[in-house]
C-alpha cells in the first residue's frame, strides 16, 4: 500500500526531484546514473520517495521535458523491476492518460513506441493497459 505524502522522507524526494530537473534530454548516461541512484535508494527503504519524485516531475514538466522522465521510468522498471513495477503500476494508467501528449506528432510516436513495448514485453500487466484504453 502506498504511504501518504506526509510519511515520505521529504529530503530524499527533494534531492531526487532536483536531479530530475537536469534530465531535459534523454541522455543515456544520465538515465543510467539516475536508475542506479533509484536502485540504491530503494535498497535503503526509499522506494516510494523515488516513485513520488518521478511522478511529480512527470506532472510538472513541460511536454518535451516529460519524455526523458518517461524513459527513466522505463529504465527503472526494466533494470530493477520489482518493487518499482508494482509501485508505478498503481498510478501508471492515470499518468499515461493525463501526461502523455499524444496530440503532438513527434511525442505521439515516442509514447506509442513506449506503451507498445511495455505491452508486448509484458513489463506491466495487460490489465493496466486495458484501464488506459478505457
Kinemage of the C-alpha trace (Angstrom):
@kinemage 1
@onewidth
@group {chain A} dominant
@subgroup {mainchain}
@vectorlist {calphas} color= white
{ca unk a 1} P 0.000 0.000 0.000
{ca unk a 2} L 1.274 3.419 -0.951
{ca unk a 3} L 2.224 5.619 2.016
{ca unk a 4} L 0.758 9.092 2.369
{ca unk a 5} L 2.845 12.017 1.159
{ca unk a 6} L 3.384 13.042 4.786
{ca unk a 7} L 5.035 9.692 5.529
{ca unk a 8} L 7.685 10.137 2.826
{ca unk a 9} L 11.186 11.392 3.560
{ca unk a 10} L 10.995 14.893 2.099
{ca unk a 11} L 14.763 15.264 1.815
{ca unk a 12} L 15.051 12.150 -0.358
{ca unk a 13} L 12.114 13.246 -2.526
{ca unk a 14} L 13.561 16.733 -2.968
{ca unk a 15} L 17.072 15.517 -3.740
{ca unk a 16} L 15.904 13.060 -6.407
{ca unk a 17} L 13.402 15.550 -7.845
{ca unk a 18} L 16.186 18.132 -8.146
{ca unk a 19} L 18.287 15.587 -10.030
{ca unk a 20} L 15.346 15.034 -12.387
{ca unk a 21} L 15.342 18.735 -13.243
{ca unk a 22} L 18.653 18.153 -15.047
{ca unk a 23} L 17.129 15.416 -17.206
{ca unk a 24} L 15.907 17.639 -20.042
{ca unk a 25} L 17.069 15.382 -22.867
{ca unk a 26} L 17.155 11.564 -22.956
{ca unk a 27} L 20.884 11.182 -22.444
{ca unk a 28} L 21.676 7.534 -21.797
{ca unk a 29} L 24.362 8.149 -19.199
{ca unk a 30} L 22.065 10.382 -17.137
{ca unk a 31} L 19.255 7.831 -17.268
{ca unk a 32} L 21.654 5.046 -16.268
{ca unk a 33} L 23.019 7.139 -13.400
{ca unk a 34} L 19.549 8.019 -12.105
{ca unk a 35} L 18.469 4.382 -12.428
{ca unk a 36} L 21.396 3.364 -10.254
{ca unk a 37} L 20.539 6.045 -7.687
{ca unk a 38} L 16.934 4.784 -7.656
{ca unk a 39} L 18.217 1.255 -7.022
{ca unk a 40} L 20.375 2.436 -4.137
{ca unk a 41} L 17.567 4.495 -2.618
{ca unk a 42} L 15.125 1.593 -2.901
{ca unk a 43} L 17.646 -0.654 -1.135
{ca unk a 44} L 17.748 1.960 1.643
{ca unk a 45} L 13.968 1.840 2.016
{ca unk a 46} L 13.058 4.872 -0.093
{ca unk a 47} L 11.067 3.208 -2.873
{ca unk a 48} L 8.057 5.499 -2.716
{ca unk a 49} L 10.189 8.611 -2.384
{ca unk a 50} L 11.709 7.832 -5.792
{ca unk a 51} L 8.316 6.935 -7.277
{ca unk a 52} L 6.772 10.133 -5.898
{ca unk a 53} L 9.616 12.295 -7.259
{ca unk a 54} L 9.321 10.769 -10.746
{ca unk a 55} L 5.534 11.028 -10.823
{ca unk a 56} L 5.711 14.628 -9.604
{ca unk a 57} L 8.238 15.530 -12.279
{ca unk a 58} L 6.087 13.956 -14.981
{ca unk a 59} L 3.145 16.001 -13.729
{ca unk a 60} L 5.009 19.323 -13.660
{ca unk a 61} L 7.434 19.138 -16.592
{ca unk a 62} L 6.783 20.856 -19.907
{ca unk a 63} L 5.689 18.448 -22.670
{ca unk a 64} L 9.115 17.911 -24.264
{ca unk a 65} L 10.781 17.580 -20.852
{ca unk a 66} L 8.458 14.734 -19.865
{ca unk a 67} L 9.803 12.241 -22.404
{ca unk a 68} L 13.212 11.770 -20.720
{ca unk a 69} L 11.427 11.181 -17.403
{ca unk a 70} L 9.248 8.522 -19.036
{ca unk a 71} L 12.442 6.928 -20.394
{ca unk a 72} L 13.876 6.949 -16.871
{ca unk a 73} L 10.735 5.238 -15.555
{ca unk a 74} L 11.146 2.688 -18.353
{ca unk a 75} L 14.770 2.091 -17.404
{ca unk a 76} L 13.927 1.636 -13.727
{ca unk a 77} L 11.129 -0.868 -14.280
{ca unk a 78} L 13.229 -2.851 -16.764
{ca unk a 79} L 16.582 -2.736 -14.973
{ca unk a 80} L 15.377 -3.004 -11.376
{ca unk a 81} L 11.907 -4.464 -11.824
{ca unk a 82} L 10.078 -5.124 -8.601
{ca unk a 83} L 9.090 -3.422 -6.403
{ca unk a 84} L 9.186 -0.447 -8.785
{ca unk a 85} L 6.915 -2.139 -11.343
{ca unk a 86} L 4.162 -2.594 -8.785
{ca unk a 87} L 4.639 0.862 -7.287
{ca unk a 88} L 4.455 2.640 -10.647
{ca unk a 89} L 1.681 0.323 -11.797
{ca unk a 90} L -0.586 1.759 -9.087
{ca unk a 91} L -0.844 5.124 -10.853
{ca unk a 92} L 0.527 4.483 -14.336
{ca unk a 93} L -2.846 4.444 -16.132
{ca unk a 94} L -3.706 7.885 -14.761
{ca unk a 95} L -0.234 9.232 -15.547
{ca unk a 96} L -0.427 7.985 -19.123
{ca unk a 97} L -3.873 9.451 -19.728
{ca unk a 98} L -3.092 12.820 -18.139
{ca unk a 99} L 0.561 13.348 -19.026
{ca unk a 100} L 1.443 11.664 -22.309
{ca unk a 101} L 0.888 14.190 -25.088
{ca unk a 102} L -0.496 12.140 -27.953
{ca unk a 103} L -1.596 15.306 -29.787
{ca unk a 104} L 1.973 16.215 -30.682
{ca unk a 105} L 3.064 14.031 -33.653
{ca unk a 106} L 6.697 13.793 -32.511
{ca unk a 107} L 5.774 12.835 -28.965
{ca unk a 108} L 2.912 10.618 -30.066
{ca unk a 109} L 5.297 8.313 -31.912
{ca unk a 110} L 7.659 8.066 -28.931
{ca unk a 111} L 4.876 7.448 -26.419
{ca unk a 112} L 3.191 4.901 -28.666
{ca unk a 113} L 6.514 3.046 -29.007
{ca unk a 114} L 6.981 3.040 -25.243
{ca unk a 115} L 3.486 1.782 -24.445
{ca unk a 116} L 3.643 -0.832 -27.211
{ca unk a 117} L 6.972 -2.061 -25.870
{ca unk a 118} L 5.633 -2.276 -22.304
{ca unk a 119} L 2.580 -4.130 -23.537
{ca unk a 120} L 4.325 -6.609 -25.862
{ca unk a 121} L 7.148 -7.392 -23.436
{ca unk a 122} L 4.704 -7.525 -20.525
{ca unk a 123} L 6.721 -5.095 -18.447
{ca unk a 124} L 3.341 -4.198 -16.945
{ca unk a 125} L 0.284 -6.462 -16.916
{ca unk a 126} L -2.159 -6.241 -19.819
{ca unk a 127} L -4.905 -5.245 -17.375
{ca unk a 128} L -3.065 -1.967 -16.819
{ca unk a 129} L -3.302 -1.078 -20.498
{ca unk a 130} L -6.957 -2.045 -20.578
{ca unk a 131} L -7.508 0.705 -17.987
{ca unk a 132} L -5.688 3.177 -20.236
{ca unk a 133} L -7.778 2.252 -23.260
{ca unk a 134} L -10.987 2.628 -21.241
